[in-house]
Amino acid sequence: MISNQILQNTIDGLKNIARVDLCIFDTDGKAIASTFQETGEYEEAILSFVDSPAENQEMTGSQFFKISDEGRVEYIILAKGSGNDIYMVGKMAAFQIQSLLVAYKERFDKDNFIKNLLLDNLLLVDIYNRSKKLHIETDVRRVVYIVETSHEKDNNALETLRTLFSAKGKDFITAVDEKNIIIVKEVKEGEGYSELERIARTILDMLNTEAMSKVHVAYGTIVNDIKEVSKSYKEAKMALEVGKIFNSEKNIVAYNNLGIGRLIYQLPLPLCKMFIKEIFDGKSPDEFDEETLSTINKFFENSLNVSETSRQLYIHRNTLVYRLDKLQKSTGLDLRVFEDAITFKIALMVVKYMKYMETLDY
């Protein structure tokens, strides 16, 4: 449960203070962290000590201490030497490792609880009972962030985020799959979505610079009770997917800014195909040449303003009118008419969605 590196760092620190060599063994007698080299000679003594009822014992000129979890021995710690001073150092080392074991177990239990909470694997009564047991407040405002990394199991990104949020006792960092890191973030009273956007930007910038990891960040809406955390998680998941389809150039996507893309994402594919067929008689709106598509997109960007669009495209107004007339003849839609423009815009988004879903099938 505790990494060997953490154990090694702990006993290295203790040796620097007390000037006593220490070694931590597993219950099979194998050294997993040590401040000295010759550890193999203690294997037989460790196995004998594990089976004995004693909690600490002096053998082979050294002090041995058991470290247990709920009655089961997890580690044996050895303090090299004999006498009261060595015993005291060994006792302090055992206490330190025991405290680490409790802390890591609580962290593991909280992590496991948050994962099951996000995935809707808990009954309502279990949510509140386990929250109370783990000392997690239930009526805190929270939001869920999903950080998608470019590499699977990006430990650098995970540790960077844990450092960023470690001081926040009510924030939780976990992962439910290989590429996504989940942050369940406390939202204080008075904080709103502008603050959430700022935090998302901080996450993005920090991971890009410190962890050297390219990421996408999505977040859901603020919820007021722990039972609603899974709702914010599902919203963040949808925001991540919808952002890939309709706003692939954006690295930060908020659920409450998805607009019509959120509705299109929930449409069944047969209905999308029927819509495209009815509007364009089987022809897809993305089959137009690059010049026509760039004209359409710029026209939409400028809120159907002919003069501003022609200026930004560096073409004469009459040239733009000609292109729009040509498009009207081929599709039956006049983009200068708001209703037709809306239909065409939705059709372009539907085609994007259909193409994205097709890529998932391969």
N, C-alpha and C positions, 0 to 999 in steps of 0.2 A: 504493500500500500504506500509506504514511504519509499521514495526513490533511493537507490544506493548512494547517489551523489549527495543527497541531503544528509544521509547518515554519516558519510565520510566528512563532509564539511563540519558537521556538529562535533564529532570526536576530534577532528583537527583543531577546532577552536578550543575545546576543553583541554587538550594536551598543551596548547600554547599558554594556557592560564596556569594549569596545575603541574605541568612537567611530568605527567604520568602517561605511559603508553596504554592505549585502549584498543579493544577489538570487539566488533559486533559479529556474532555468528547466527546462522539460521538454525533450526532445530535438527538439521541433518549434520551439524558440525562443520559446515562450510563457512569460511570467513567472507562476509559481504562488505565490510569496511574495517580498515585497520590503520593504525599509525606505525606499525612495524611489520617486518617481512615474514618472520618465522611463525606462521599461524597453523601449519599442518599438524604440528606435534600436540595440539590441544584437542583434536577431533574426538579421540576416545574419551577424554575427560568431559567434553561437552555432552556427548551422548549419554554418559552415565548421569550427569547432572540433570539433564532434561527429564529423565525417568525418576529422579528422586523427588521426595515431597518438599524438600527445602527450597526456600525462596532465594537464599544466598548461601554461598559456601566458599571456603578457602581450600584450594587444591593445587597441587603442583607449583606451589609458590606464588599463586595468583588468586585474586578475588573474583568470584563468579556471581552474577546476578541475573535473575529471570525477569523478563518483561512480557507481561501477559495482556490479553484482550478478552474480556468476559470469560475468565477462567482457563483460556487456552494460551499456552506459551507461544509467543511470536518470535522473540529474539532472546539470545543470551549475550550479555555484555561482560567482557573480561577486563579487569584492571590489573596490569602487570605489576606484581610485587606483593608484599605482605605488610601487615601492620595497620594501626588505626588510621593513619593518614591516607594510605592507599584505599582502605575500606571506605572512608568518607568521600574520596574522589569517585570511586566506583558507584557509590550510592547516589551521588549527585548526577553522575552520567546516566544511571538507570532512570532516575526521576525525569531527566531532560528527554530521554528517548520515549519514556512512557507518556509524557505530555505531548510530544510530537505525534505519537500514535493516536491519542485521543483527538487531537486537533485535525489530523488528516482523515480520521474516520468520520468526524462530524462534517468535514468538507465533502467527503465522498457521499455521505448520506444526503446532504443538501443537494449535491449535484444530481444524484439519482432521483431525488424528489422533483427537482426542477425539470429534468428530462421527461419524467412521466406526466408532470403537469402540462408541459407544452404539447405532448402527444395525446392528451385526453385519455390517459390510461388509469385515471383515479376516479373513484366515486366521490361525490360531493362531500360526504361525511369524512372520507379519508383525507381529503384536501385540508380540511380544517383541523382534524386530529393530528396529522403529521406536521402541519405548520406550527401548531402549539408545541409539539414535542421538540421540534428543531429550532424553536424561538424565532420563527419567521412571522412578521406582522402580516395580517390578512387584509387590512383596509388601507394599505399604502397605494398611492397612485403610481402606476408602472407603465412602461412601454417596452416592446420587444424590438431589438435590432437584429438583423441578420447580416453578417459579414461574410460574403462569398470570396474565397481566396482563389488564386489562379492555380495553386498546387494542392494536392491532397495532403492532409495531415500537416498543415503548415504550422509547426510548433513555434517558430519565431513570431508569427502573427498572434498566436494564442497567448504566448507569454507576454508579448508587448501589451495586449489588451488587459491581461490580468494585472500588469503593473499599473496601467492607466486607471483601472477601476478598483484596485486593491484596497484603497483607503475608504471606499464606500461600502459600509457594512451591509447595506440593503440591496446592493447590486450583485448579480450572479452572472458568471461566465461559464458556458458549457458548450457542448457540441452534440448534435444528434445524427450527423453523418460525416463523411470524409472531408468535405470541402467547405461546409458552413459552420461558422462560429456564432453562437447565440449569446446575446447580451440582454438580460432582463434588468432594465434600468429603472431605478426609482425616479419619479418626477415630483419635485417639490411643489407645494402650493404656490400658485402665482406663475409657475413656469408653463409655457405653452409650446406650440409647434415651431415657433422661431428658435426657441432654445434647443429643441430636438434637432433641428436642421444644423445648428451650430455644433452640437455634439457629433453629429454624423460627419461633418466636415473635419472635425478634430481627429476622429477615428481614421478617416481616409488619409489625411495628411501624415499622421503619425506612422501608419503602416507603410505608406509609400516611401517615407524617408528612413525610419529606423529599422523596420523589418524588411525593407526592400521588396515589398510584396504588392502586386497590383490587385486591388480588391474592388468589389461593388458593395455598397451599403444600402439596405432597405429597412424601413421601419413601419410599424403599424400605428394604430391609434392609441391614445392614452386610456387605460382602464382603471377603475377605482377599487377593484376587489381582486384578490388572488385567484378566484375561480374564473376570472375573465382573461387571465394571462394567455391562455391558449388561443383566445380570439385574436389578440394582438399579434401573436405568432403567425397565425394563418393569414392575417392581413399582410404581414411583412413578407411572407412567402409569395403571396399573390403579387405584391408590389415588385419583388425581385423578378418574377417571371414576366409580368406585363412590361416592366421597364426594358427587359431584353428585346421584346418584340417591337415596341413602339418608340422607345427612347434609348436605343442602344448606345448612343453617344454620352449618355448621362451616367455618372458613377454613383449618384445618390438618388434614391427614389423613395418618395413617401406615399403611403397608401391613400391618404386623403387628397393627393394631387394627381391621381391616375386619370381622372376624367372619364371620357367615354371608352377609353381603352379597357377599363375595368369591366364594363358591360359586355364588350365584344369578346373578351377573354372567357366569359362564361357561356357563350353561345355554342350549341352543338355544331360540329362541322357540316352535317347534311343541310342544316338551315343556312349556314354561310354560303355553301355552294348554290343553293336555291336562290339566294338573294343576288349573287353575282350573275347568275344565268338570267334572272328576270330583268335586272337593270341593264345589262350589257349584251343580252342575247348570246350568252356563251363566251363573249370576248372578255379577257381579263384587262382591267384598267392599267396594269403594270406592263402591258405589252407595247405601250407607246414608246416612241424613240426618246432618247435622252433629252433632246431639246424640248420636247413637249412636256415631259415629266418635270424638268427644272422650271419651266414656265408655270406649270400648275402649282408646284410647291411654293414658288416665290409669290404667286398670286394669293395663295392662302396665308402666307406669312404676313402679307401687307393688307389683310382683312378685305380682300376683293377690290382694292384700290388700283384702278388701271394706271393712273398717272405715276404713282409711286413705284409700282411694279415695273413699268417700262423704263423708268429712270434707273432702278437698281440693276436691271438686265442690260442696260446700255443699248436699248432698241427704241425705235420710234413708236409712239403710241399706236399708230395705225398698224404697225407690224404685230403688236400684241393683240389688237382687236382681230386681225386676220387669223392669228393662231387660235384665238378663242372661238371664232366663227367656225374654223375648220374642225375643232374639237366637238363643237355642238352638232355639226353635220354627221360625224362618225359615231357619236354616242347618244345624241338626242338630249344632252344636258348642256344648259347654258350656265357656265360658272359665274356669270355676272348676276344671276338670279340666286338669291340666298338659298332657297329650298333645293335647287339643283346642286349648288355648291356643297351643301351639307351632305346630300346623297353621295356625291362623288368622293368627298373626304372620308366618309364612313366606308365606302367601297374600297378605297386604298388601304384603310386600316384592316378591313376584313381580309383582304388578300395577304397582307403581311402576317396576320394571325394564322391563316391557313398554311402559308409556306413554313412558318415556324413549327406548327404542329406536324407537318409532313416530315421535317427533319428529325423529329423525335421518334418517328416510326422506323428510322433506319439504324 
